[in-house]
Amino acid sequence: MTYEELYNKAIENGCAPKLAELLASRSPPRCMTDAVAFEGIGTLAKQFEGDEGQLKRVIQEAKKKGFTPGVNDFYCATIANCVGDPEAFIPPTGGRNHMRRLAEKRGIPLEGAVTVKKPLYSEPTPDVPLQENYVREKMAAMVAADPKAARASKRELRKEIIRKHGGD
């Protein structure tokens, strides 16, 4: 019997559409485990097969950072901050959880075996200076909104903008 015939027969017999679809396909859904998610990736050597020089470079960089990757680890360049990033080596067990935690920590959206939504906002980082053009725009807006601000010193206005909007 074809898929359509099996599906229609299941519906006629009172099955819910989703169950009829499952029965007609004759294959249950696969549960997502670490083994399923990383199936076919293999060892680091297999991952870099044909580009052993790059594998050697990635491992050397990781070792410089105090980390020796396991043979069965998976290197995920997508979430690496730099070449050989120790946190980008995903262990074969607990790997999906490792990827999820790291992506959430770094604010990296992922979709696939691990899904992490893009953060709605991120905390401002105080060590990143405000762009000069942004500061000038805010000064102009302050003067336009309050003519008394035009009499204040530019240094004071600048301090106020930086205090209010962050940056150095």
C-alpha positions, 0 to 999 in steps of 0.5 A, a space after each residue: 500500500 502507498 503512503 496515501 492509502 495507508 493514511 486514508 485507511 487510518 483516518 477511516 478507522 478513526 485515527 487522529 491525523 497525526 497518528 495516521 501520518 505516523 502509521 502511514 510513514 511506517 517510521 517513528 520519529 527519532 528522539 534527539 539525543 547526543 548520539 543522534 545529534 552528532 551521528 556521522 561527525 566522528 573524531 576530530 581527525 575525521 572532521 578535518 579529514 583532508 585538511 590535517 594542517 588545519 587540525 594541527 593548528 586548531 589543536 596547537 592553539 587549544 593547547 596554548 590556551 591550556 586545553 587538550 582536546 579529546 580524540 572524540 571531541 567535535 570542534 564547532 567553529 561556529 561558536 568559537 571566539 578564536 581558533 582553538 577556543 577550548 570551549 568550542 570543543 564539544 564532548 561526545 557526551 553531554 554535547 548538546 547541553 554544552 553547546 546550548 550553555 555556550 551559545 546562551 552565554 555568548 548570545 549566539 542563536 542556534 537552530 538544529 540539534 540545539 536551538 537557542 533563540 537570539 537574545 532580545 537584548 544584551 546588557 551594555 558593556 561599560 568598556 565599549 566607548 560610545 561612538 563620537 557621532 552618537 555623542 554629538 547626535 545626543 548633544 544636539 537632541 539635548 540642546 533642541 529639547 532644552 535650550 538651557 542645555 546650550 549654555 552648559 559646557 560641552 564637557 558636562 553634556 558629554 559626561 551626562 550622555 556617557 553616564 546615561 547611555 554607557 561607554 567610556 
